[in-house]
Amino acid sequence: MNAALRQEIEIFIAGVALSLLIGFFTGHIAGFLIAGMAAYIL
């Protein structure tokens, strides 16, 4: 597996984990949406 693909996968996993954490702590659908958009933009 090449380094670029591996990095993209790690970023994707981190984004998903972050969105789940924010969604869990806010307890609101908006938390998932905001985190998802932020992860997508970043």
FIKOLZA-1660 file (N, C-alpha, C; in steps of 0.1 Angstrom, whole numbers, plus 5000, padded with zeros to 4 digits):
% residues 42
   i   px   py   pz ch aa at
   1 5009 4988 5000  A  M  N
   1 5000 5000 5000  A  M CA
   1 5009 5012 5000  A  M  C
   2 5006 5022 4991  A  N  N
   2 5015 5033 4990  A  N CA
   2 5011 5044 5001  A  N  C
   3 5021 5053 5004  A  A  N
   3 5020 5062 5015  A  A CA
   3 5008 5071 5014  A  A  C
   4 5006 5076 5002  A  A  N
   4 4995 5086 5000  A  A CA
   4 4981 5080 5003  A  A  C
   5 4979 5068 4998  A  L  N
   5 4966 5062 5000  A  L CA
   5 4965 5059 5015  A  L  C
   6 4975 5054 5021  A  R  N
   6 4975 5051 5036  A  R CA
   6 4972 5064 5044  A  R  C
   7 4978 5075 5040  A  Q  N
   7 4975 5088 5047  A  Q CA
   7 4960 5092 5045  A  Q  C
   8 4955 5090 5033  A  E  N
   8 4941 5094 5031  A  E CA
   8 4932 5085 5039  A  E  C
   9 4935 5072 5040  A  I  N
   9 4927 5063 5048  A  I CA
   9 4927 5068 5063  A  I  C
  10 4939 5071 5068  A  E  N
  10 4941 5075 5082  A  E CA
  10 4933 5088 5084  A  E  C
  11 4933 5098 5075  A  I  N
  11 4926 5110 5077  A  I CA
  11 4911 5107 5077  A  I  C
  12 4906 5098 5068  A  F  N
  12 4892 5095 5067  A  F CA
  12 4888 5089 5080  A  F  C
  13 4896 5079 5086  A  I  N
  13 4892 5072 5098  A  I CA
  13 4892 5083 5110  A  I  C
  14 4902 5092 5110  A  A  N
  14 4902 5102 5120  A  A CA
  14 4890 5111 5119  A  A  C
  15 4886 5114 5107  A  G  N
  15 4874 5123 5105  A  G CA
  15 4861 5116 5110  A  G  C
  16 4860 5103 5107  A  V  N
  16 4848 5096 5111  A  V CA
  16 4848 5095 5127  A  V  C
  17 4860 5092 5133  A  A  N
  17 4860 5091 5147  A  A CA
  17 4857 5104 5154  A  A  C
  18 4862 5115 5148  A  L  N
  18 4860 5129 5153  A  L CA
  18 4845 5132 5152  A  L  C
  19 4839 5129 5141  A  S  N
  19 4825 5132 5139  A  S CA
  19 4816 5124 5149  A  S  C
  20 4820 5111 5152  A  L  N
  20 4813 5103 5161  A  L CA
  20 4814 5109 5175  A  L  C
  21 4826 5113 5179  A  L  N
  21 4829 5119 5192  A  L CA
  21 4820 5131 5194  A  L  C
  22 4821 5140 5184  A  I  N
  22 4814 5153 5186  A  I CA
  22 4799 5150 5186  A  I  C
  23 4794 5141 5177  A  G  N
  23 4780 5138 5177  A  G CA
  23 4776 5132 5191  A  G  C
  24 4784 5124 5197  A  F  N
  24 4781 5117 5210  A  F CA
  24 4781 5128 5221  A  F  C
  25 4790 5137 5221  A  F  N
  25 4791 5147 5232  A  F CA
  25 4780 5157 5230  A  F  C
  26 4776 5161 5218  A  T  N
  26 4766 5171 5216  A  T CA
  26 4752 5164 5218  A  T  C
  27 4752 5151 5215  A  G  N
  27 4739 5144 5215  A  G CA
  27 4729 5149 5205  A  G  C
  28 4734 5154 5194  A  H  N
  28 4725 5161 5185  A  H CA
  28 4730 5157 5170  A  H  C
  29 4720 5156 5162  A  I  N
  29 4723 5153 5147  A  I CA
  29 4732 5163 5142  A  I  C
  30 4730 5176 5146  A  A  N
  30 4739 5187 5140  A  A CA
  30 4753 5184 5143  A  A  C
  31 4756 5178 5154  A  G  N
  31 4770 5175 5157  A  G CA
  31 4777 5166 5147  A  G  C
  32 4769 5156 5142  A  F  N
  32 4774 5147 5132  A  F CA
  32 4776 5155 5119  A  F  C
  33 4766 5163 5115  A  L  N
  33 4767 5170 5103  A  L CA
  33 4778 5180 5102  A  L  C
  34 4780 5188 5113  A  I  N
  34 4790 5198 5114  A  I CA
  34 4804 5191 5113  A  I  C
  35 4806 5181 5121  A  A  N
  35 4819 5174 5121  A  A CA
  35 4821 5167 5108  A  A  C
  36 4811 5162 5102  A  G  N
  36 4812 5155 5089  A  G CA
  36 4817 5165 5078  A  G  C
  37 4811 5177 5078  A  M  N
  37 4814 5188 5069  A  M CA
  37 4829 5193 5072  A  M  C
  38 4832 5194 5084  A  A  N
  38 4845 5199 5088  A  A CA
  38 4856 5189 5083  A  A  C
  39 4853 5176 5086  A  A  N
  39 4863 5166 5082  A  A CA
  39 4864 5165 5066  A  A  C
  40 4853 5167 5059  A  Y  N
  40 4853 5167 5045  A  Y CA
  40 4861 5179 5039  A  Y  C
  41 4859 5191 5045  A  I  N
  41 4866 5203 5041  A  I CA
  41 4881 5202 5044  A  I  C
  42 4884 5197 5056  A  L  N
  42 4898 5195 5059  A  L CA
  42 4904 5183 5052  A  L  C
% end
